[in-house]
Amino acid sequence: MGKVQLGKRMSTKLRTLREQQALSLTDLAHISGVNRITIHRIETSKQKPMPRTLRKLAEALQVSVVELTGNRHDSSKSEER
């Protein structure tokens, strides 16, 4: 999988997690300490997040960085095997 696809997958995952928790961009910005515009740019694949930003967003969404970036199958799929 290429870097562009990986970035798109992470962007989609970030937006999905935020929406599942009924958080607006502004809400997530307040909780995470990450600028609202930065979050929007990450969600629209216009900006690649710095590692520190990923950690802040993952913590605010109460998920691991691995889950946020989508680099591994989620645990529920792993348990089915």
N, C-alpha and C positions, 0 to 999 in steps of 0.2 A: 504494500500500500504506500502510495507516494505521500510526500509532505503536505501537498494541497488537500488530499482526501483526509489525512489525519487532522489537519487544521479545521476543515469543515465539520468533521465528526465531533471534535471537541467543542466547536462553536454551537452546534446543534444540541449537544449534551448540556452545555451551560444554560442555554435558553430553556430547555425542557425542564431541568432541575429547578430553575428559578420560577417558572410558571407553575410547576407542580406544587411548589410551596406558596403559591399565590403572592409572590413578591414582585413588585415593580422594579424597574431599573434603579429608581431612587431608593427604594427600600434596601435593595442589595448593596447599593453604594454606601448607605449609612451603616449597615451591619458589617460590611467587609472593610470599609475604609478605602475602597478603590473608587476612583472617580466614575461617575455615571456615564460619561462620554466614553471613557476607556472600556467599560463593560459593554456598551453598545457596539463599539468598534470590534471587540473580540467576538461578540455574538454574530456579527455580520461578516466575519473573516477579513476585516480590513486592518486588523492589528494582531500581531502575535504577542501573547502575554509573556511577561517576564516570569521566571520561576517564583519569585516572591509574590507576584500578583496571583498566580495560580494557587499558591498556598492560602492566601487570604480568602480567595473566592471559595475554595474547597472547604475551608474552616467555616465560613459563613453559611454555606449550604449543608454543612454537617455530612460531608462525604470525603473520601480520600482523593488525593490528587490523581491517583491512578484511575479511580472511577470517573472523575471529572474529565480527564483527557481521553478516556475510552481506550487506553492502551492494553487492557486485559479484558477478558470476558468477565461479566459480573458473576458474583459468587453463586447466584441461584442457578445459572447455567452450568457452572462447574460441578455443582452438587448433583445434577441430573445424570452426569456421565458415569 
